[in-house]
Amino acid sequence: MGVDTLQLVKDFLAERLEVPGDKVVPEAELSDLGVDSLMFAEMLFEFEDRAKVNIDITSGEVLPKTVADLVTLIDAHLSQAAPAAGGAGT
């Protein structure tokens, strides 16, 4: 199943900011890769579109600082949005 979140991050940064894929590693700081708050918001919209889920970041959540933090955040929202296997339909 699933979405390769790290690959989505790499693809997005390559397309939008021309960041080489080998620079997008879990320990890389998003700010060092050129990701500011506006780019972060654009990234979330892109992931929502590609993964067909809603990623709702509340004002209380800490924004990710590294690629690993971002992947963890997105994966957490993806797992919450995933339909339960064998669940009853409505």
C-alpha positions as CSV (number, residue, x, y, z in Angstrom):
1,M,0.0,0.0,0.0
2,G,1.0,3.4,0.4
3,V,2.6,6.5,-0.5
4,D,6.4,6.8,-0.4
5,T,6.4,10.1,1.6
6,L,10.1,10.7,1.3
7,Q,10.0,10.3,-2.4
8,L,7.1,12.8,-2.6
9,V,9.2,15.3,-0.6
10,K,12.1,14.7,-3.0
11,D,9.9,15.1,-6.1
12,F,8.3,18.3,-4.7
13,L,11.6,19.9,-3.8
14,A,13.1,18.9,-7.1
15,E,10.2,20.4,-9.1
16,R,9.7,23.6,-7.0
17,L,13.1,24.5,-5.7
18,E,15.4,22.5,-7.9
19,V,16.9,20.7,-4.9
20,P,18.9,17.6,-5.9
21,G,17.4,14.4,-4.6
22,D,20.6,13.4,-2.9
23,K,20.3,16.5,-0.7
24,V,16.8,15.5,0.5
25,V,17.8,13.2,3.3
26,P,16.0,12.6,6.6
27,E,18.5,14.8,8.7
28,A,18.4,17.7,6.2
29,E,16.9,20.9,7.7
30,L,13.9,22.1,5.6
31,S,15.1,25.7,5.9
32,D,18.5,24.7,4.4
33,L,16.6,23.2,1.5
34,G,14.7,26.5,0.9
35,V,11.5,25.6,2.5
36,D,9.8,28.5,4.3
37,S,6.3,28.7,5.8
38,L,4.7,29.4,2.4
39,M,6.6,26.6,0.7
40,F,5.6,24.3,3.5
41,A,1.9,25.1,3.0
42,E,2.3,24.5,-0.8
43,M,3.9,21.2,0.0
44,L,1.0,20.1,2.2
45,F,-1.5,21.0,-0.5
46,E,0.5,19.0,-3.0
47,F,0.6,16.0,-0.7
48,E,-3.1,16.2,-0.1
49,D,-3.7,16.2,-3.8
50,R,-1.4,13.4,-4.6
51,A,-2.4,11.2,-1.7
52,K,-6.1,12.1,-1.8
53,V,-6.3,13.0,1.9
54,N,-6.8,16.0,4.0
55,I,-3.8,17.0,6.1
56,D,-5.1,19.4,8.7
57,I,-2.3,21.1,10.7
58,T,-3.7,22.7,13.8
59,S,-2.2,25.9,15.1
60,G,-0.9,24.0,18.2
61,E,1.2,21.6,16.1
62,V,4.9,22.2,15.9
63,L,6.1,22.7,12.3
64,P,8.7,20.2,11.1
65,K,12.3,21.3,11.1
66,T,13.8,18.4,9.2
67,V,12.9,16.2,6.3
68,A,12.3,13.3,8.8
69,D,10.0,15.5,10.9
70,L,8.0,16.3,7.7
71,V,7.8,12.7,6.6
72,T,6.7,11.7,10.1
73,L,4.0,14.4,10.2
74,I,2.6,13.5,6.8
75,D,2.7,9.8,7.5
76,A,0.8,10.4,10.8
77,H,-1.9,12.2,8.9
78,L,-2.0,9.6,6.1
79,S,-2.4,6.8,8.6
80,Q,-5.3,8.6,10.4
81,A,-7.0,9.2,7.0
82,A,-6.5,5.6,5.8
83,P,-9.8,3.8,5.8
84,A,-10.0,0.9,8.3
85,A,-9.6,-2.4,6.7
86,G,-12.8,-4.4,6.7
87,G,-14.8,-1.4,8.1
88,A,-18.5,-1.2,7.5
89,G,-19.6,1.0,4.7
90,T,-22.1,3.8,5.1
